[in-house]
Amino acid sequence: MAGAKEIRTQIKSIGSTKKITKAMEMVAASKMRRAQERMKTARPYAWKMRNVVAHLAHANPEYKHPYGIERPVKSVGYIIVSSDRGLCGGLNVNLFRKAIHSMSEWDSQGVKVNVSVIGKKASAFFKRFSAEVVSEVTDLGDAPQMEELIGAIKVMMDAYMSGDIDRLFIVSNEFVNTMTQKPSVEQLIPIQANELEMDEGKMNHHWDYIYEPEAKDVIDVLMSRYIESLVYQSVAENSACEQAARMVAMKSATDNAGKLIDELQLVYNKARQAAITQELSEIVSGASAV
């Protein structure tokens, strides 16, 4: 059994760690509320964009955008949305596992895979994974801005337009609730009309739009904004997922530290009692010898 002094040192060390994890839990809870507000603010715009694009996909416009045209798949691209920091449980690990599973299916068919990463964790992981990383964005902070994402998004959109990739996916965490974050893989390009219908419910009717100035000018801008809005929504949701996962992880760490301190305190009391009993025995033995 360890001595009382060593046990006291352990208890003090774990107590210090418990204070840190408790503080991190409270900070994550505060940041999570703000992240949820940003996520909820971004959702209406993203859903409205889905609505418009769903109608366009079912209409017969005079101009057909390349994002709506299926073509043989020789190369695919993935935008991976992760966090910049760790200490958020299995959030990033589950996301990477989902991404690798999807990428492996294409790789088994001989399809080349290109990756654009958002977040330091994805950047570090996929560089070790030896994936073809064509762009990366890191250090977005707690309030990501669209301007910071445009570069990485444009690289993949340009690659699709030039024929370097034939499909584009986004892999991110979906915020279900504080305790649940679900990794998902969504196809961005080519646009799937049936998938858009499922997102907003089956549409009973469809319509086309009157374009001003020209259909090509309007649809080109609309499609770019559509992809940008989905990526930003994914980043906003991932930020909320990160803070929720970190809050839960730090609460678990704080609770475990408390349990460990209680166990060590019990061991310390037993060691202290054993030391006192031994001292009394030595005193009594010494007195009897005299």
N, C-alpha and C positions, 0 to 999 in steps of 0.2 A: 504494500500500500504506500502511495506517495506520502511524503511528509506534509504537515499542516501548512508550512510556508509555501511549498510548491502549489498546493491546492488553492491557497489564497491568491497567489499570483495568477493562476488560471481563471479564477472567478473574476478577478479584476479585469483581466484581458477580455474575457467574453462579455463582461458588463459594458466595456467601452465599445465593443463591436455592436452590441445591442442598441446602444444610444445612436450609433451611426445609421444602422438599418432602420430604426424608428424614424429618424429625421428624413431619410431618403423616402420612406413610405409616405410621410406627410407631404413632402415636396412633390412626389409623383401624383398624389391625389389632387393636389392643387393644379398641377399642369394638365392632368387628365381632363378636368372640367373645362379648361380653356381649349384643349385640343378637341373635345367633343363639340364645343360651340362652333369651332372652325369647320369641323366635319359636317355638322348639320347645316351650316351656312352654305357650304359648297354643294350639297346634295341637290337642292331644287334646280340649280343651273344645269348640273350634269344630267338629271332626269329629263329636263325639258329638251336638252340637246338630243338625248336618246329618242324622245318622242318625234322630233322633227326628222331625224335621220331615218327612223323606222318608216315614216310616211314616204320619204324620198325613195327608200329601197323598194317599196311596193308600187311606186308611181312609174310612169313612162316618160321621164323627162327627155327633152331634146338632146341633152348632154349627159353621158354616162361617165361618172368619175372613175378613175382607175381603182380607187379603194373599194368599189363595189363589184369588181370583176375578178372571178376565180381564175387561177392559172395553175399549171403544173408546178408542184413544189420541189424545188431543188435546194433551197436554202431557207431557213427560218430565223427570225429574230425574237429575242426575249428582252423585255424591260423588267428587271428585278428590283422591287422596292423593299428595302430593309431599313434598319435603324443605324444610326451612327455610333451608338453606345450599347454596351451589354447590360448585364444585371437585370434582364427582363425575362427570366425563365427560358422556356423552350420556344419563344416566339420566332426567332430567326432560324433556329435549327429545323423546326417544322416547315417553315417556308422554303428553305433550301432543299429539304427532302422532297417537297412537292414539285419544285422546279426541276430537280435532277430526274425525277421519275418521268416527267413530261418530255424533257430533253432527250432522255435515253430512248424513248419510243421513236423519236425522229432519227436519232443517231443509228438505231438498228436498221432503219430503212435506207441508210446511206445519205441522209440529208444533212447538209452542213448547218451548224448552229452558231449564231452570233449573239452576243450578250451586251446589253447596256445596263449598267448598274447604278442604282441610287442608294447611297448610304455606305458608310465605311465597312460594315460587316459583310455586305454583299461583295464589295470590291475585294476585300482580303480573301474571302472564301473562294470566289470564282477565279482569282489569279492562282491560288493554290490548286484549284480544280483543273487548271490548264485549259480553261474555256477561252474562246476568242472574244475578249472584252474590247468593244469598239468605242465605248464612251463611258464616262462615269461622272457622277455628281455626288459630292460629300459636303459635310458641314452645313446642312440646311438649317440647323437650329430648331427651336421649338415652334417657330411660326414660318413654315416654308412659303416661299413666294414663287409665283409662276415664272417670273423672269429667270430664276435660277435653274429651272427645269427645261426651258426652251431648247438649249443647246443639245442635251441628250435626246430629247424627243425628235428634234429635227434631223439628227444623224440617222435615226431609224426610219423616219418618213422618207428622207432622201434616198436611203438604201432601197426602200420598196419601190419608189418611183423609177429608180435607175435599173431595177431588176436584180439587184444584189441579194435581196431577200424576197420571198414569195408569200410569206405570212408573218404577221407580227403579233406576239402575245405579251400580256402583262401579268406578272406574278406578284401578288401582294396579299396582305392580311385584311380580311373583312371584319369590321367591328360588329359583333353580335350583341354582346353586353360586357359588363366589367369583367366577368369571369371567363368569357368565351371569345376567342379570336380565331377565325377560320381562314387558313391559307387557301387561296384560289388562283386558278389559271384562266384567264379570259382572252379570247381572240379579239384583237383590235382591228386588224386588217387581214383579209378582206372583210368588210362589214357583213355580218350575218343577220339578215332581216328576221328570221324566225327566232333567234336568240333575243333580239330587241323586243319582239312581241311578248316573249315570255317574261321579260323584265317588267313591262308595264301593263301586262294583262292582254288578252286577245283583243285586237281592235276589230270592231264590227264593220268599219268602213275605212277607206283610204282616200287620200286626195293628193293632188299635185299642187304646186304653187305657181304664182305669177312672179317672174323674176325681173328685177330691174337693177342694174342695166342689162346684163346678159346672164344666161343660166350658168355658163362656164365660170365667170368671175365670182358669182355668188356661191356656187357649190364648191369651188376650190377653197374659198375662205372658210366656208361652213365646215368642210371635212377636216381642215387643219384645226379649227377651234374645237371640233368634236373630239379628236384624239387628245388634244391638250387638256380639255376639261376632264376626260376620263383618267388621264395620268395624274392630274392634280388631285382629283377626288381620291384616287388610290393612295397618294402620298399623305393626304389629310387623314384618311382612315387609318393608315399605318401608324401615323403619329399618335392617334388616340389609342390604338392597340398597344403601342409601345409603353405608354404611360400606365395603362391599365395593367399590363403584364408586369411592369416593374413594381407597381404598388402591391400587387398580389404576392410577387416574389419576395419583396422586402418585408411584408407582413408575416409571411411564412418563416423567413429568416429570423425575424424578431421573436416570434413565438418559439422557435426551436432554441434560440439563445436563452430564453427564459427557462425552458424545460431543462436545458443543460446546466444552467446555474443552480437550479433547484436540486438536481442530482449531485452536483459537485458540493453543494452546501451540506447535503446529507453525508457524503463521504468525509467532508471536512469535520463535521460534528463527531462522526465515529472515530476519526483519527485523533481528534482533540481529547475525546473521552478516554481513548486507549492510552494516550500519553499521560493524562492525569491519573488514571488507575495504576499505571506503571510507577509513577513517582510516589504515590501513596504506598504501594507495595514495597518500594525500596526504603521509604522512611520507616515503615513498620518492621521490616527485616533488620534494619540498622539498629532500631531501638531494642529489638529482641536480643540481638547480638551483644549489646552493652549490658 
